[in-house]
Amino acid sequence: MRHLLVPTIALLITGCSGLGVVPMGRDTYMIAREGSFTTFSGGAVKAELYQEANRFCESKGEQLMPLKDSSIDKGYGRHASAEVQFRCLDSNDPELRRPTMETEPSMKIKFE
């Protein structure tokens, strides 16, 4: 029983789960993560993901170009989580521009 206590506590303290940066196509990547049991805000998880995405692009000598993001706050039976989709582009790439982020509605109503 004692042998399981230390790894369990370490897992609870670190708490974040995710696969890291995942390629989605040419110069396009996605990163997602679930927060720890002490993280209540999906926005806080999203901010960490943007920092990690920026470090990833900088390690390639490129600039971060956000494409899409989403987050969910902690609720009953779920951890806070977030996802960020982005591109790593050369600073001279014509597609590198000021990001214009759009939020997708959580509900779409269709009238016929």
N, C-alpha and C positions, 0 to 999 in steps of 0.2 A: 504494500500500500504506500509506503514512504517513497518508493522508487517512482511512483506516478505523480506524487505531489509536486515535486520541483518542475518537471516538464509541463504540467498543467498550469502552474502559476506563471511560468515563463510564457506560455501560449496566451494566457489571458492578458498579460501585461502588453505583449506586442500586438496581439489582437487583430491586426489588419490582414485581410486575405485578398490576394490578387495575383495575377500571373505576370505582372510587369507589362512592358510595352509589347504589343502584338501587331505585326505587320498586317495591313488590310489591302495592300496594293502598292503601286509605285509611289514612293514618297509619302504614303498615307499610313497612319498608325492609329491604334486604339489602346486605351489603358482604362482599366476599371478596378475598383476596389471597394471592399466593404469595410466600414470603420470598426473600431473596437467597441466593446460594450460600454465604454465611457464616452464615446463620441455620439453626440445627439444630432448634430447638424450635417446634412448632406452637403451643404455648402463648404463646410470645413474639409470634408473628404475631397471635394472637387478642387479646392485650393491646393491641397497636397498633390493631387494628380497633375495640375498645371505646373507646379514646381518640378515634378519628376519629368514631365514631358519636355519642359524647357531645358533641363539638364541633359536629357537624351539628345535633343537637337543640337545643343551646344557641343556635345561630345563628338558630333559628326561635322562640326564647323558650319552649321546651318542655323536658320531662324525658325522659330515656332510660328505656325499659321493655324490658329484654331478653326475647326470646321463646325463642330456640334458638341454640345455637352448636356448632361442631365444629372439630376441628383434626387435622392429620396431621403427625407429625414427619418430618424429612428422612430419606430412606432411599436405597438404591441406585437411581439413575436418577430421583429425584424431589426437588423442593424441599419444604421445610416449607410448609404452607398452612393457612388457616383461613377460616371463614365465620361471620358473625354475622347473625342476623335480629332485628329490633327494631322498636319503635314509638316515635314521638315524641308524647308526650301532654302536655296542659296540666296544671299542678300540681294543679288542682282536679278533674281527670277521675277518676271512680270506679274506672276500670280501672287507674289507676296505683297499684301496690302493691309490697311487697317481693318481689323476684324469687325464684321457686322453680325453679331450674334442674334439669332432669332430663337425665341422660346416656343416650343411646340405646345399647343393647348393640351391639357390633360383630358379634355372631353370634346368631342366634335358632335354637333347637333345637325342633322340633315333634315330639311323640310322638303316635302314633295307635294 
